[in-house]
């Protein structure tokens, strides 16, 4: 028997994904309401983002821990070799960036037009200046990597792996991870980093390395948006 077998199933993952989509839909409605009624700027995006990720964690807790009797350790919160993990994170970070760079060149040559990058909307959502940067970093580079890696690698990837094997699980989890970001132009680059995150999880059997890579990637994006001269979102 595989010593990495898990008690939750593909069905549990499907229900959790349905819950995730429902929460995204409800979250969008909350954002729309926040634009209509008078609330302090930034309250709705910050609260909506935090609650959304907490609900994502709650879905995993319900279907894996409460329903199936799993533990947080089974979901990937395990010790790992920090030096080896950090080395792999750095290597894969640069590999992902190189692939993304060539993708942008190819996309331009085939006439694919860049859509509004969600990263450019970060200052509008969380505020400008140092305070906005700190809030954005906490949300995008701390909360998001932990919650998303728990869901997509610790929960979804392991169920796919158990049912269809490593190769299918890496590809399927990466594609689903990309689709969940709702950005057609960046579909391929996000899928690529999704593949890398799944590989890191498979290699280390821990959420530590994928969380590190995810956090590093997001943090650099936030730094570039706030201090790299990236124009703010329009609209």
N, C-alpha and C positions, 0 to 999 in steps of 0.2 A: 504493500500500500504506500502511496506517495506521502512522505512525512510532511508535505506542505498542503495537504488536503484541508478544506474548509467546510464548515457545516451549512453555510448558506448556499443558495442555488441561483441559477440563471433567472428563475421566476422571481425570486426576491429582488434581484437586480432590476428586472423589468418594472416591478412595482415601484421601486425606489426611483428609477428614471422617470416614470410617470409622475411621481410626486415632485421630482425636481423640475420637470416641465411646467407643472401646475404652479409651483412656487415662482418660477420665472415669469409666468403670465400674470400672476397676482402682483408680483413685484413691479412689473411694467405699469399696471393699473395704479399702483401706489405712487409711482413717479409722475404719472399723468395728473393725479389728484394734487400732488405737491406743486405742480406748475399752475394749477387753477386757484387753490386756496392760498391764503397768506400765511406762509411759514418762513422762519429765518432761513436764509440761503445756506445750503449745505446740510441741513438737518435731514431732509428726505433721502438724499444719496447715501449719507453716512449710516443712518439708521437702517435703510433698506438693504445696503450691502452687508452690514453686520448681521442682521436678522436672517438674510438669505443664506449666508454661509453657516450660521448656527442651525438653521433648518436642514441644511444639507448633511451636517454632522448628525443631527437628530434622526434623519432617515436611515443612516448607516447604523446608528445605535439601535434603532427599533428592529430593523430587519435582520441584523447580524447578531447583536448581543441579546436583546430582550427576547426576540422570537426564536433564534437558533442556539442561544447559549454560548456564543463565541466570546472571546476576550479581546481587549484592545491589542494585546500582544499578537493574537492571530491576525489582526487587521494590519499589522506591520509596525507597530510601535515597539521595536526591538533595538537592542544595542547593535552597533556596527563598528567596523574599523574606521575610525575618523580620518586617519591619514590616507588610507587607500581610497576611502569614499570621496574625500575632497579631491584627490588626484583625478579620479574618474569624472567627477563633476566638472573640473576645469577642462579636461580633454573634450568631453561631450559638449560643453558650452561653446567652445571654439568651433567644433565640428558643425553644430547646429547653426551658428552664425555664418559659417562659410557656405553651407548649403542654402541658407536663406538669402545670402548675397547673390548667389548665382540664380536663384529662383526669381529675384526681383529683375535681374538683367533679362532673363528669358521671358518673363511676363511683359516687360516693356517691348520686347521685340515682336511678340505675338499680338500686341495691342491690348493687353489686359489693363484696364484702368483701375488705379488704386482707389478704393473707397475710403471714406473717412475712418482713419485709424482710431480705435477706441481709446488708445493711449493719449491722444490729443484732447480727449474729453475729460481727462482726469482733473486738470486744474479747475475746469468749470464745475465739476461735481464736488470736489473736496476743498476748493479754495486755493487762492494764489499765495505766494510768499512762503516763508519758513513753516508757518503753522499748517498750511495746506499740504506742503511737502511731507511733514511728519505724519499727518493723518493719512495721506495717500500711501506712504510707505508702510504704515501699520496695516492698512486694509489690503493693499495690493501685494506687498512683499512679505507679509507675515500671515495674516488671516487667510488669504486666498490660497497660498501654497499648502498650508496645513489641511484646510478643509477639502480642497480639490484633490490633493494626493491621497487623502484618506478615502475619498469616494472613488476616484478613477483608478488608482493603483491598489490600495489596500482592499477595497470592496469589489469593484467591477472587474479589474484585471484578474484577480485571483479566481473569481467564479468562472470567467471565460477560460482561464488556463486549465482549471480542473475539468471543464467540459470538453474543450477542443484543443488543448495543448498550448505550448508557449508561443509558437509562431502566429497562430490565429489570434491569440490573446493580445500580443504586442500590437499587431496591425489593427485589430478591431477596437481596442481601448484607445489607441492613438487617434483613430478616425473619429470615434465618438467624442473624445476630448476636444478635438478641433471643431466638430459640428456644434458643440455646446457653447462655443464662443461667438457664434453667429456672425462670422466675418468671412465672406466669400473670397475676397482677395487674399487673405492670409490663411486660407484653408490648408494649403500645403505646408507652409512653414510651421503652423501650429501643430499639424499632424506629425511633422518630423520631430518636434520637441516632445510630442506625446510618445513617439516610439522610443526616444532616448530615455524618457522618464520611466517607461515600462521596462526597458533594458536594465536600467540602474536598480530598479526594484527587484527584478529577477536575479541579478548578479549578487546583490547584497542581502536579499530577503529582509529588507528593512525599508521603512519609509524615509529614513534619514537622508540618504543620498538624493532621491528624487525631490524631496522637500528643499534641499540645499540648492539644487540646480534650478528648480522652479522659482525659488526666492531670489536667487542671483539674477536670473533672466528678468524677472519683474522689477527688481530694484533698479537695475541699470536702465530699464525703460522709463521708470519714474524720474530718475536723475536726469536723463536726457530731455524728458518733457519739461521739467522745471528749470533746468540750468543749461540745456544744450541748444537753446534758441529755436525749439520746435514751436511753430505757431499754434495758438489755441484753437479749439474746435469752433466751427462756424455754426451758428443757430442755437 
